[in-house]
Structures are given as structure tokens and as C-alpha cells.
Amino acid sequence: MEPTLQELLADLYGYDQDAHFDTTQLREGLAHQMPPAQLDKLIAAVEATGDPAVDLETATALLDGIR
């Protein structure tokens, strides 16, 4: 069974609640694991927060919001 997109994010962050990733790190880390259109939406959602980097909780919430 394939991992969910939320599981892919958690793996990328190493399940570290304090880690913050910028859009470049997210794009590079998820490029081969998620559909390009969905990744573009996630990156756009991260950029819309106005923060240069987001934590796992924020990234997961943004991912849930773009479905």
C-alpha cells in the first residue's frame, strides 16, 4: 500500500515537530513522490502563508486544505 501524502510529509520532516522547511526544500523532497499539480498547489499554499518556512503541522494542514 502506498503511503498517504500526509505520511510522505511526515517522513520528509523526519516527524520533527520543530523542523521548518521552505518551498525549495518541500519541492525537492516531494518532487518524485506526489503529482506535480498537487505539489504546485501545496507550494502556492505555503507561499500564501507569508512565512519563509513552515512546520510539519502547517504543511499538513495546507495539504489537507488543497484537496
PDB file of N, CA, C, O and CB in Angstrom:
ATOM      1  N   MET A   1       0.846  -1.179   0.000  1.00  0.00           N
ATOM      2  CA  MET A   1       0.000   0.000   0.000  1.00  0.00           C
ATOM      3  C   MET A   1       0.895   1.248   0.000  1.00  0.00           C
ATOM      4  O   MET A   1       1.860   1.331   0.761  1.00  0.00           O
ATOM      5  CB  MET A   1      -0.965  -0.005   1.231  1.00  0.00           C
ATOM      6  N   GLU A   2       0.565   2.205  -0.854  1.00  0.00           N
ATOM      7  CA  GLU A   2       1.338   3.444  -0.947  1.00  0.00           C
ATOM      8  C   GLU A   2       1.083   4.327   0.272  1.00  0.00           C
ATOM      9  O   GLU A   2      -0.025   4.350   0.806  1.00  0.00           O
ATOM     10  CB  GLU A   2       0.987   4.206  -2.240  1.00  0.00           C
ATOM     11  N   PRO A   3       2.108   5.050   0.707  1.00  0.00           N
ATOM     12  CA  PRO A   3       1.895   5.976   1.828  1.00  0.00           C
ATOM     13  C   PRO A   3       1.011   7.143   1.402  1.00  0.00           C
ATOM     14  O   PRO A   3       0.987   7.529   0.234  1.00  0.00           O
ATOM     15  CB  PRO A   3       3.244   6.500   2.363  1.00  0.00           C
ATOM     16  N   THR A   4       0.289   7.695   2.369  1.00  0.00           N
ATOM     17  CA  THR A   4      -0.540   8.859   2.088  1.00  0.00           C
ATOM     18  C   THR A   4       0.364  10.084   1.935  1.00  0.00           C
ATOM     19  O   THR A   4       1.535  10.054   2.314  1.00  0.00           O
ATOM     20  CB  THR A   4      -1.598   9.080   3.217  1.00  0.00           C
ATOM     21  N   LEU A   5      -0.186  11.143   1.385  1.00  0.00           N
ATOM     22  CA  LEU A   5       0.591  12.368   1.235  1.00  0.00           C
ATOM     23  C   LEU A   5       0.982  12.932   2.600  1.00  0.00           C
ATOM     24  O   LEU A   5       2.053  13.521   2.744  1.00  0.00           O
ATOM     25  CB  LEU A   5      -0.203  13.412   0.437  1.00  0.00           C
ATOM     26  N   GLN A   6       0.123  12.754   3.599  1.00  0.00           N
ATOM     27  CA  GLN A   6       0.454  13.196   4.945  1.00  0.00           C
ATOM     28  C   GLN A   6       1.640  12.402   5.491  1.00  0.00           C
ATOM     29  O   GLN A   6       2.511  12.965   6.155  1.00  0.00           O
ATOM     30  CB  GLN A   6      -0.763  13.052   5.873  1.00  0.00           C
ATOM     31  N   GLU A   7       1.678  11.100   5.215  1.00  0.00           N
ATOM     32  CA  GLU A   7       2.801  10.266   5.648  1.00  0.00           C
ATOM     33  C   GLU A   7       4.087  10.664   4.926  1.00  0.00           C
ATOM     34  O   GLU A   7       5.163  10.655   5.524  1.00  0.00           O
ATOM     35  CB  GLU A   7       2.494   8.781   5.399  1.00  0.00           C
ATOM     36  N   LEU A   8       3.978  11.012   3.644  1.00  0.00           N
ATOM     37  CA  LEU A   8       5.149  11.474   2.903  1.00  0.00           C
ATOM     38  C   LEU A   8       5.709  12.754   3.511  1.00  0.00           C
ATOM     39  O   LEU A   8       6.923  12.910   3.639  1.00  0.00           O
ATOM     40  CB  LEU A   8       4.795  11.702   1.430  1.00  0.00           C
ATOM     41  N   LEU A   9       4.820  13.666   3.884  1.00  0.00           N
ATOM     42  CA  LEU A   9       5.259  14.898   4.535  1.00  0.00           C
ATOM     43  C   LEU A   9       5.947  14.593   5.860  1.00  0.00           C
ATOM     44  O   LEU A   9       7.012  15.136   6.153  1.00  0.00           O
ATOM     45  CB  LEU A   9       4.069  15.841   4.761  1.00  0.00           C
ATOM     46  N   ALA A  10       5.336  13.728   6.655  1.00  0.00           N
ATOM     47  CA  ALA A  10       5.911  13.379   7.957  1.00  0.00           C
ATOM     48  C   ALA A  10       7.285  12.740   7.781  1.00  0.00           C
ATOM     49  O   ALA A  10       8.203  13.019   8.552  1.00  0.00           O
ATOM     50  CB  ALA A  10       4.975  12.424   8.727  1.00  0.00           C
ATOM     51  N   ASP A  11       7.427  11.893   6.782  1.00  0.00           N
ATOM     52  CA  ASP A  11       8.731  11.284   6.507  1.00  0.00           C
ATOM     53  C   ASP A  11       9.752  12.340   6.104  1.00  0.00           C
ATOM     54  O   ASP A  11      10.899  12.306   6.552  1.00  0.00           O
ATOM     55  CB  ASP A  11       8.607  10.224   5.404  1.00  0.00           C
ATOM     56  N   LEU A  12       9.335  13.274   5.262  1.00  0.00           N
ATOM     57  CA  LEU A  12      10.231  14.331   4.817  1.00  0.00           C
ATOM     58  C   LEU A  12      10.727  15.157   6.004  1.00  0.00           C
ATOM     59  O   LEU A  12      11.905  15.503   6.081  1.00  0.00           O
ATOM     60  CB  LEU A  12       9.527  15.234   3.796  1.00  0.00           C
ATOM     61  N   TYR A  13       9.830  15.462   6.913  1.00  0.00           N
ATOM     62  CA  TYR A  13      10.180  16.253   8.089  1.00  0.00           C
ATOM     63  C   TYR A  13      10.863  15.417   9.174  1.00  0.00           C
ATOM     64  O   TYR A  13      11.331  15.960  10.175  1.00  0.00           O
ATOM     65  CB  TYR A  13       8.937  16.910   8.655  1.00  0.00           C
ATOM     66  N   GLY A  14      10.918  14.109   8.981  1.00  0.00           N
ATOM     67  CA  GLY A  14      11.502  13.247   9.996  1.00  0.00           C
ATOM     68  C   GLY A  14      10.662  13.221  11.263  1.00  0.00           C
ATOM     69  O   GLY A  14      11.182  12.961  12.349  1.00  0.00           O
ATOM     70  N   TYR A  15       9.371  13.488  11.132  1.00  0.00           N
ATOM     71  CA  TYR A  15       8.437  13.532  12.252  1.00  0.00           C
ATOM     72  C   TYR A  15       8.866  14.541  13.312  1.00  0.00           C
ATOM     73  O   TYR A  15       8.472  14.423  14.473  1.00  0.00           O
ATOM     74  CB  TYR A  15       8.306  12.153  12.876  1.00  0.00           C
ATOM     75  N   ASP A  16       9.665  15.527  12.929  1.00  0.00           N
ATOM     76  CA  ASP A  16      10.181  16.549  13.840  1.00  0.00           C
ATOM     77  C   ASP A  16       9.223  17.736  13.853  1.00  0.00           C
ATOM     78  O   ASP A  16       9.142  18.481  12.876  1.00  0.00           O
ATOM     79  CB  ASP A  16      11.614  17.000  13.423  1.00  0.00           C
ATOM     80  N   GLN A  17       8.508  17.911  14.942  1.00  0.00           N
ATOM     81  CA  GLN A  17       7.519  18.984  15.043  1.00  0.00           C
ATOM     82  C   GLN A  17       8.158  20.372  15.025  1.00  0.00           C
ATOM     83  O   GLN A  17       7.472  21.363  14.775  1.00  0.00           O
ATOM     84  CB  GLN A  17       6.707  18.816  16.310  1.00  0.00           C
ATOM     85  N   ASP A  18       9.460  20.453  15.285  1.00  0.00           N
ATOM     86  CA  ASP A  18      10.139  21.751  15.313  1.00  0.00           C
ATOM     87  C   ASP A  18      10.816  22.109  13.987  1.00  0.00           C
ATOM     88  O   ASP A  18      11.264  23.242  13.810  1.00  0.00           O
ATOM     89  CB  ASP A  18      11.167  21.759  16.417  1.00  0.00           C
ATOM     90  N   ALA A  19      10.892  21.163  13.065  1.00  0.00           N
ATOM     91  CA  ALA A  19      11.548  21.421  11.784  1.00  0.00           C
ATOM     92  C   ALA A  19      10.695  22.360  10.942  1.00  0.00           C
ATOM     93  O   ALA A  19       9.467  22.290  10.967  1.00  0.00           O
ATOM     94  CB  ALA A  19      11.808  20.100  11.024  1.00  0.00           C
ATOM     95  N   HIS A  20      11.352  23.229  10.205  1.00  0.00           N
ATOM     96  CA  HIS A  20      10.689  24.151   9.286  1.00  0.00           C
ATOM     97  C   HIS A  20      11.354  24.012   7.924  1.00  0.00           C
ATOM     98  O   HIS A  20      12.577  24.083   7.810  1.00  0.00           O
ATOM     99  CB  HIS A  20      10.758  25.631   9.803  1.00  0.00           C
ATOM    100  N   PHE A  21      10.536  23.814   6.889  1.00  0.00           N
ATOM    101  CA  PHE A  21      11.050  23.664   5.534  1.00  0.00           C
ATOM    102  C   PHE A  21      10.547  24.807   4.673  1.00  0.00           C
ATOM    103  O   PHE A  21       9.403  25.240   4.806  1.00  0.00           O
ATOM    104  CB  PHE A  21      10.636  22.307   4.932  1.00  0.00           C
ATOM    105  N   ASP A  22      11.412  25.296   3.785  1.00  0.00           N
ATOM    106  CA  ASP A  22      10.973  26.320   2.841  1.00  0.00           C
ATOM    107  C   ASP A  22      10.446  25.628   1.582  1.00  0.00           C
ATOM    108  O   ASP A  22      10.476  24.402   1.474  1.00  0.00           O
ATOM    109  CB  ASP A  22      12.141  27.308   2.493  1.00  0.00           C
ATOM    110  N   THR A  23       9.965  26.433   0.639  1.00  0.00           N
ATOM    111  CA  THR A  23       9.334  25.852  -0.550  1.00  0.00           C
ATOM    112  C   THR A  23      10.324  25.065  -1.405  1.00  0.00           C
ATOM    113  O   THR A  23       9.949  24.070  -2.026  1.00  0.00           O
ATOM    114  CB  THR A  23       8.695  26.949  -1.388  1.00  0.00           C
ATOM    115  N   THR A  24      11.567  25.494  -1.444  1.00  0.00           N
ATOM    116  CA  THR A  24      12.571  24.756  -2.222  1.00  0.00           C
ATOM    117  C   THR A  24      12.786  23.373  -1.624  1.00  0.00           C
ATOM    118  O   THR A  24      12.843  22.382  -2.352  1.00  0.00           O
ATOM    119  CB  THR A  24      13.909  25.533  -2.271  1.00  0.00           C
ATOM    120  N   GLN A  25      12.905  23.302  -0.315  1.00  0.00           N
ATOM    121  CA  GLN A  25      13.102  22.007   0.350  1.00  0.00           C
ATOM    122  C   GLN A  25      11.886  21.107   0.153  1.00  0.00           C
ATOM    123  O   GLN A  25      12.030  19.907  -0.083  1.00  0.00           O
ATOM    124  CB  GLN A  25      13.374  22.207   1.855  1.00  0.00           C
ATOM    125  N   LEU A  26      10.707  21.676   0.249  1.00  0.00           N
ATOM    126  CA  LEU A  26       9.495  20.876   0.039  1.00  0.00           C
ATOM    127  C   LEU A  26       9.426  20.363  -1.393  1.00  0.00           C
ATOM    128  O   LEU A  26       9.136  19.189  -1.621  1.00  0.00           O
ATOM    129  CB  LEU A  26       8.241  21.702   0.363  1.00  0.00           C
ATOM    130  N   ARG A  27       9.691  21.239  -2.355  1.00  0.00           N
ATOM    131  CA  ARG A  27       9.633  20.830  -3.763  1.00  0.00           C
ATOM    132  C   ARG A  27      10.646  19.721  -4.039  1.00  0.00           C
ATOM    133  O   ARG A  27      10.309  18.720  -4.671  1.00  0.00           O
ATOM    134  CB  ARG A  27       9.896  22.039  -4.693  1.00  0.00           C
ATOM    135  N   GLU A  28      11.880  19.889  -3.572  1.00  0.00           N
ATOM    136  CA  GLU A  28      12.914  18.873  -3.806  1.00  0.00           C
ATOM    137  C   GLU A  28      12.587  17.568  -3.084  1.00  0.00           C
ATOM    138  O   GLU A  28      12.817  16.486  -3.623  1.00  0.00           O
ATOM    139  CB  GLU A  28      14.284  19.391  -3.349  1.00  0.00           C
ATOM    140  N   GLY A  29      12.061  17.666  -1.886  1.00  0.00           N
ATOM    141  CA  GLY A  29      11.775  16.471  -1.100  1.00  0.00           C
ATOM    142  C   GLY A  29      10.575  15.683  -1.576  1.00  0.00           C
ATOM    143  O   GLY A  29      10.495  14.474  -1.357  1.00  0.00           O
ATOM    144  N   LEU A  30       9.640  16.360  -2.226  1.00  0.00           N
ATOM    145  CA  LEU A  30       8.392  15.700  -2.626  1.00  0.00           C
ATOM    146  C   LEU A  30       8.239  15.539  -4.133  1.00  0.00           C
ATOM    147  O   LEU A  30       7.255  14.956  -4.589  1.00  0.00           O
ATOM    148  CB  LEU A  30       7.223  16.473  -2.098  1.00  0.00           C
ATOM    149  N   ALA A  31       9.178  16.036  -4.907  1.00  0.00           N
ATOM    150  CA  ALA A  31       9.050  16.062  -6.368  1.00  0.00           C
ATOM    151  C   ALA A  31       8.752  14.706  -6.995  1.00  0.00           C
ATOM    152  O   ALA A  31       7.982  14.624  -7.952  1.00  0.00           O
ATOM    153  CB  ALA A  31      10.303  16.604  -6.965  1.00  0.00           C
ATOM    154  N   HIS A  32       9.338  13.663  -6.478  1.00  0.00           N
ATOM    155  CA  HIS A  32       9.153  12.338  -7.084  1.00  0.00           C
ATOM    156  C   HIS A  32       8.129  11.497  -6.338  1.00  0.00           C
ATOM    157  O   HIS A  32       7.973  10.307  -6.610  1.00  0.00           O
ATOM    158  CB  HIS A  32      10.474  11.599  -7.131  1.00  0.00           C
ATOM    159  N   GLN A  33       7.427  12.129  -5.387  1.00  0.00           N
ATOM    160  CA  GLN A  33       6.510  11.354  -4.563  1.00  0.00           C
ATOM    161  C   GLN A  33       5.063  11.825  -4.635  1.00  0.00           C
ATOM    162  O   GLN A  33       4.158  11.148  -4.146  1.00  0.00           O
ATOM    163  CB  GLN A  33       6.964  11.392  -3.152  1.00  0.00           C
ATOM    164  N   MET A  34       4.850  12.981  -5.245  1.00  0.00           N
ATOM    165  CA  MET A  34       3.488  13.483  -5.310  1.00  0.00           C
ATOM    166  C   MET A  34       3.243  14.062  -6.700  1.00  0.00           C
ATOM    167  O   MET A  34       4.177  14.549  -7.337  1.00  0.00           O
ATOM    168  CB  MET A  34       3.232  14.549  -4.207  1.00  0.00           C
ATOM    169  N   PRO A  35       2.005  14.017  -7.178  1.00  0.00           N
ATOM    170  CA  PRO A  35       1.704  14.538  -8.512  1.00  0.00           C
ATOM    171  C   PRO A  35       2.113  16.010  -8.627  1.00  0.00           C
ATOM    172  O   PRO A  35       1.883  16.788  -7.701  1.00  0.00           O
ATOM    173  CB  PRO A  35       0.203  14.375  -8.825  1.00  0.00           C
ATOM    174  N   PRO A  36       2.717  16.397  -9.757  1.00  0.00           N
ATOM    175  CA  PRO A  36       3.197  17.780  -9.924  1.00  0.00           C
ATOM    176  C   PRO A  36       2.132  18.847  -9.673  1.00  0.00           C
ATOM    177  O   PRO A  36       2.426  19.870  -9.053  1.00  0.00           O
ATOM    178  CB  PRO A  36       3.740  17.956 -11.312  1.00  0.00           C
ATOM    179  N   ALA A  37       0.923  18.633 -10.134  1.00  0.00           N
ATOM    180  CA  ALA A  37      -0.135  19.634  -9.935  1.00  0.00           C
ATOM    181  C   ALA A  37      -0.449  19.813  -8.453  1.00  0.00           C
ATOM    182  O   ALA A  37      -0.657  20.933  -7.986  1.00  0.00           O
ATOM    183  CB  ALA A  37      -1.410  19.228 -10.697  1.00  0.00           C
ATOM    184  N   GLN A  38      -0.481  18.725  -7.731  1.00  0.00           N
ATOM    185  CA  GLN A  38      -0.762  18.813  -6.293  1.00  0.00           C
ATOM    186  C   GLN A  38       0.407  19.462  -5.552  1.00  0.00           C
ATOM    187  O   GLN A  38       0.203  20.241  -4.621  1.00  0.00           O
ATOM    188  CB  GLN A  38      -1.047  17.411  -5.711  1.00  0.00           C
ATOM    189  N   LEU A  39       1.621  19.139  -5.967  1.00  0.00           N
ATOM    190  CA  LEU A  39       2.799  19.753  -5.355  1.00  0.00           C
ATOM    191  C   LEU A  39       2.791  21.260  -5.609  1.00  0.00           C
ATOM    192  O   LEU A  39       3.099  22.039  -4.707  1.00  0.00           O
ATOM    193  CB  LEU A  39       4.101  19.116  -5.907  1.00  0.00           C
ATOM    194  N   ASP A  40       2.444  21.675  -6.820  1.00  0.00           N
ATOM    195  CA  ASP A  40       2.363  23.102  -7.135  1.00  0.00           C
ATOM    196  C   ASP A  40       1.341  23.803  -6.241  1.00  0.00           C
ATOM    197  O   ASP A  40       1.574  24.923  -5.785  1.00  0.00           O
ATOM    198  CB  ASP A  40       1.997  23.305  -8.614  1.00  0.00           C
ATOM    199  N   LYS A  41       0.210  23.142  -5.992  1.00  0.00           N
ATOM    200  CA  LYS A  41      -0.807  23.721  -5.111  1.00  0.00           C
ATOM    201  C   LYS A  41      -0.294  23.842  -3.681  1.00  0.00           C
ATOM    202  O   LYS A  41      -0.556  24.838  -3.007  1.00  0.00           O
ATOM    203  CB  LYS A  41      -2.082  22.873  -5.140  1.00  0.00           C
ATOM    204  N   LEU A  42       0.435  22.832  -3.218  1.00  0.00           N
ATOM    205  CA  LEU A  42       0.999  22.888  -1.872  1.00  0.00           C
ATOM    206  C   LEU A  42       2.005  24.023  -1.762  1.00  0.00           C
ATOM    207  O   LEU A  42       1.989  24.772  -0.786  1.00  0.00           O
ATOM    208  CB  LEU A  42       1.663  21.553  -1.508  1.00  0.00           C
ATOM    209  N   ILE A  43       2.875  24.156  -2.747  1.00  0.00           N
ATOM    210  CA  ILE A  43       3.882  25.223  -2.737  1.00  0.00           C
ATOM    211  C   ILE A  43       3.191  26.587  -2.742  1.00  0.00           C
ATOM    212  O   ILE A  43       3.594  27.489  -2.008  1.00  0.00           O
ATOM    213  CB  ILE A  43       4.837  25.093  -3.959  1.00  0.00           C
ATOM    214  N   ALA A  44       2.160  26.739  -3.561  1.00  0.00           N
ATOM    215  CA  ALA A  44       1.425  28.001  -3.614  1.00  0.00           C
ATOM    216  C   ALA A  44       0.767  28.300  -2.260  1.00  0.00           C
ATOM    217  O   ALA A  44       0.749  29.448  -1.815  1.00  0.00           O
ATOM    218  CB  ALA A  44       0.358  27.957  -4.732  1.00  0.00           C
ATOM    219  N   ALA A  45       0.235  27.275  -1.617  1.00  0.00           N
ATOM    220  CA  ALA A  45      -0.396  27.457  -0.308  1.00  0.00           C
ATOM    221  C   ALA A  45       0.637  27.861   0.740  1.00  0.00           C
ATOM    222  O   ALA A  45       0.358  28.707   1.590  1.00  0.00           O
ATOM    223  CB  ALA A  45      -1.117  26.167   0.127  1.00  0.00           C
ATOM    224  N   VAL A  46       1.824  27.266   0.688  1.00  0.00           N
ATOM    225  CA  VAL A  46       2.898  27.632   1.621  1.00  0.00           C
ATOM    226  C   VAL A  46       3.302  29.081   1.384  1.00  0.00           C
ATOM    227  O   VAL A  46       3.454  29.848   2.335  1.00  0.00           O
ATOM    228  CB  VAL A  46       4.127  26.688   1.459  1.00  0.00           C
ATOM    229  N   GLU A  47       3.476  29.456   0.128  1.00  0.00           N
ATOM    230  CA  GLU A  47       3.856  30.836  -0.197  1.00  0.00           C
ATOM    231  C   GLU A  47       2.795  31.824   0.270  1.00  0.00           C
ATOM    232  O   GLU A  47       3.122  32.937   0.683  1.00  0.00           O
ATOM    233  CB  GLU A  47       4.083  30.988  -1.706  1.00  0.00           C
ATOM    234  N   ALA A  48       1.527  31.426   0.208  1.00  0.00           N
ATOM    235  CA  ALA A  48       0.437  32.309   0.607  1.00  0.00           C
ATOM    236  C   ALA A  48       0.426  32.575   2.114  1.00  0.00           C
ATOM    237  O   ALA A  48      -0.187  33.544   2.563  1.00  0.00           O
ATOM    238  CB  ALA A  48      -0.890  31.713   0.182  1.00  0.00           C
ATOM    239  N   THR A  49       1.089  31.735   2.889  1.00  0.00           N
ATOM    240  CA  THR A  49       1.141  31.973   4.340  1.00  0.00           C
ATOM    241  C   THR A  49       1.992  33.193   4.663  1.00  0.00           C
ATOM    242  O   THR A  49       1.823  33.809   5.715  1.00  0.00           O
ATOM    243  CB  THR A  49       1.697  30.740   5.072  1.00  0.00           C
ATOM    244  N   GLY A  50       2.908  33.544   3.763  1.00  0.00           N
ATOM    245  CA  GLY A  50       3.794  34.675   4.006  1.00  0.00           C
ATOM    246  C   GLY A  50       5.010  34.315   4.837  1.00  0.00           C
ATOM    247  O   GLY A  50       5.889  35.151   5.044  1.00  0.00           O
ATOM    248  N   ASP A  51       5.071  33.078   5.318  1.00  0.00           N
ATOM    249  CA  ASP A  51       6.230  32.622   6.090  1.00  0.00           C
ATOM    250  C   ASP A  51       7.267  32.033   5.145  1.00  0.00           C
ATOM    251  O   ASP A  51       6.909  31.358   4.179  1.00  0.00           O
ATOM    252  CB  ASP A  51       5.811  31.575   7.163  1.00  0.00           C
ATOM    253  N   PRO A  52       8.558  32.281   5.410  1.00  0.00           N
ATOM    254  CA  PRO A  52       9.587  31.729   4.537  1.00  0.00           C
ATOM    255  C   PRO A  52       9.728  30.207   4.668  1.00  0.00           C
ATOM    256  O   PRO A  52      10.246  29.550   3.765  1.00  0.00           O
ATOM    257  CB  PRO A  52      10.912  32.388   4.838  1.00  0.00           C
ATOM    258  N   ALA A  53       9.270  29.653   5.786  1.00  0.00           N
ATOM    259  CA  ALA A  53       9.351  28.206   6.013  1.00  0.00           C
ATOM    260  C   ALA A  53       8.201  27.802   6.937  1.00  0.00           C
ATOM    261  O   ALA A  53       7.768  28.577   7.790  1.00  0.00           O
ATOM    262  CB  ALA A  53      10.745  27.799   6.631  1.00  0.00           C
ATOM    263  N   VAL A  54       7.722  26.581   6.749  1.00  0.00           N
ATOM    264  CA  VAL A  54       6.594  26.100   7.553  1.00  0.00           C
ATOM    265  C   VAL A  54       6.961  24.807   8.277  1.00  0.00           C
ATOM    266  O   VAL A  54       7.829  24.049   7.845  1.00  0.00           O
ATOM    267  CB  VAL A  54       5.352  25.878   6.666  1.00  0.00           C
ATOM    268  N   ASP A  55       6.269  24.584   9.390  1.00  0.00           N
ATOM    269  CA  ASP A  55       6.484  23.369  10.153  1.00  0.00           C
ATOM    270  C   ASP A  55       5.588  22.248   9.631  1.00  0.00           C
ATOM    271  O   ASP A  55       4.754  22.467   8.753  1.00  0.00           O
ATOM    272  CB  ASP A  55       6.222  23.618  11.644  1.00  0.00           C
ATOM    273  N   LEU A  56       5.765  21.063  10.171  1.00  0.00           N
ATOM    274  CA  LEU A  56       5.018  19.887   9.713  1.00  0.00           C
ATOM    275  C   LEU A  56       3.516  20.077   9.897  1.00  0.00           C
ATOM    276  O   LEU A  56       2.737  19.734   9.008  1.00  0.00           O
ATOM    277  CB  LEU A  56       5.482  18.635  10.465  1.00  0.00           C
ATOM    278  N   GLU A  57       3.108  20.611  11.023  1.00  0.00           N
ATOM    279  CA  GLU A  57       1.679  20.795  11.290  1.00  0.00           C
ATOM    280  C   GLU A  57       1.050  21.733  10.258  1.00  0.00           C
ATOM    281  O   GLU A  57      -0.034  21.456   9.745  1.00  0.00           O
ATOM    282  CB  GLU A  57       1.464  21.351  12.714  1.00  0.00           C
ATOM    283  N   THR A  58       1.719  22.822   9.959  1.00  0.00           N
ATOM    284  CA  THR A  58       1.207  23.774   8.974  1.00  0.00           C
ATOM    285  C   THR A  58       1.176  23.145   7.582  1.00  0.00           C
ATOM    286  O   THR A  58       0.186  23.273   6.862  1.00  0.00           O
ATOM    287  CB  THR A  58       2.066  25.053   8.962  1.00  0.00           C
ATOM    288  N   ALA A  59       2.252  22.470   7.206  1.00  0.00           N
ATOM    289  CA  ALA A  59       2.304  21.839   5.888  1.00  0.00           C
ATOM    290  C   ALA A  59       1.198  20.805   5.732  1.00  0.00           C
ATOM    291  O   ALA A  59       0.575  20.714   4.675  1.00  0.00           O
ATOM    292  CB  ALA A  59       3.669  21.185   5.662  1.00  0.00           C
ATOM    293  N   THR A  60       0.954  20.029   6.778  1.00  0.00           N
ATOM    294  CA  THR A  60      -0.098  19.011   6.729  1.00  0.00           C
ATOM    295  C   THR A  60      -1.470  19.669   6.604  1.00  0.00           C
ATOM    296  O   THR A  60      -2.307  19.211   5.826  1.00  0.00           O
ATOM    297  CB  THR A  60      -0.048  18.114   7.985  1.00  0.00           C
ATOM    298  N   ALA A  61      -1.706  20.742   7.364  1.00  0.00           N
ATOM    299  CA  ALA A  61      -2.991  21.448   7.290  1.00  0.00           C
ATOM    300  C   ALA A  61      -3.194  22.053   5.899  1.00  0.00           C
ATOM    301  O   ALA A  61      -4.297  22.008   5.355  1.00  0.00           O
ATOM    302  CB  ALA A  61      -3.065  22.555   8.370  1.00  0.00           C
ATOM    303  N   LEU A  62      -2.138  22.613   5.333  1.00  0.00           N
ATOM    304  CA  LEU A  62      -2.241  23.175   3.986  1.00  0.00           C
ATOM    305  C   LEU A  62      -2.534  22.079   2.973  1.00  0.00           C
ATOM    306  O   LEU A  62      -3.349  22.267   2.071  1.00  0.00           O
ATOM    307  CB  LEU A  62      -0.949  23.919   3.606  1.00  0.00           C
ATOM    308  N   LEU A  63      -1.878  20.942   3.118  1.00  0.00           N
ATOM    309  CA  LEU A  63      -2.108  19.816   2.203  1.00  0.00           C
ATOM    310  C   LEU A  63      -3.565  19.364   2.303  1.00  0.00           C
ATOM    311  O   LEU A  63      -4.210  19.104   1.287  1.00  0.00           O
ATOM    312  CB  LEU A  63      -1.145  18.632   2.525  1.00  0.00           C
ATOM    313  N   ASP A  64      -4.079  19.273   3.528  1.00  0.00           N
ATOM    314  CA  ASP A  64      -5.484  18.867   3.714  1.00  0.00           C
ATOM    315  C   ASP A  64      -6.442  19.867   3.087  1.00  0.00           C
ATOM    316  O   ASP A  64      -7.512  19.490   2.609  1.00  0.00           O
ATOM    317  CB  ASP A  64      -5.803  18.714   5.204  1.00  0.00           C
ATOM    318  N   GLY A  65      -6.057  21.153   3.086  1.00  0.00           N
ATOM    319  CA  GLY A  65      -6.918  22.202   2.561  1.00  0.00           C
ATOM    320  C   GLY A  65      -6.954  22.299   1.049  1.00  0.00           C
ATOM    321  O   GLY A  65      -7.854  22.930   0.495  1.00  0.00           O
ATOM    322  N   ILE A  66      -5.990  21.683   0.365  1.00  0.00           N
ATOM    323  CA  ILE A  66      -5.965  21.795  -1.102  1.00  0.00           C
ATOM    324  C   ILE A  66      -6.620  20.619  -1.797  1.00  0.00           C
ATOM    325  O   ILE A  66      -6.594  20.542  -3.025  1.00  0.00           O
ATOM    326  CB  ILE A  66      -4.546  21.924  -1.585  1.00  0.00           C
ATOM    327  N   ARG A  67      -7.188  19.731  -1.066  1.00  0.00           N
ATOM    328  CA  ARG A  67      -7.824  18.568  -1.696  1.00  0.00           C
ATOM    329  C   ARG A  67      -9.169  18.913  -2.241  1.00  0.00           C
ATOM    330  O   ARG A  67      -9.846  18.053  -2.805  1.00  0.00           O
ATOM    331  CB  ARG A  67      -7.955  17.429  -0.718  1.00  0.00           C
TER     332      ARG A  67
END
